[in-house]
Amino acid sequence: MKRAASILLLGILAFNWIGYQFVSQFLEHKADLILETRIDNDEYDESSLIELRVPLNAPYISGANNTTEFERFYGEVEIEGIQYKYVKRKIDNGELVLLCLPNENKTRFQNARVDFFKLVNDLNNTTQGKEKNHSSSFKSLTTEYKQENNSWAITPLNMLVLQHFIADNSTQAVGFTFTPEHPPQHC
């Protein structure tokens, strides 16, 4: 019985750490696939398309490259927290014209993931009228420190000690001199 309870609690802990991220990513991917299928089968409302115009500053694009018809285009973009799926594109007067469809399900899943993360990790700062208790054991361990009064001092080297090291040539290799010389000539 204890083993089953400990396995259950470890499973809950593991889900709390990374499991909900996998579940939310799976749901977002599924929402992407559903919307892609709807777009490919032309099962969307043309009036809900949003037009984005992006200037193309490319010297090789001229008026001759303008396209009159839209073509199917794959991709996505996020604007102000809302996910959009590209539907069609064309080039018009040096601008890339994109028609996008809002991906409401993916946006909803992303917002739910962020809200769940804030809730689980206690990141809500909406405590009104009461103060939060900031004296948790983790915070006290990380903020306490031991202050030491070190009286370190670096004193200048005594010139006699310095001269002693220079005059002591017993550890120098044979042929070593302090004056620069030319390297030996090899014939």
Secondary structure, 3 states (H helix, E strand, C coil): CHHHHHHHHHHHHHHHHHHHHHHHHHHHHHHHHHHHHHHHCCCCCHHHCEEEEEECCCCCCCHHHCCCCCEECCCEEEECCEEEEEEEEEEECCEEEEEEEECHHHHHHHHHHHHHHHHHCCCCCCCCCCCCCCCCHHHHHHHCCCCCCCCCCCCCCCHHHHHHHHHCCCCCCCCCCCCCCCCCCCC
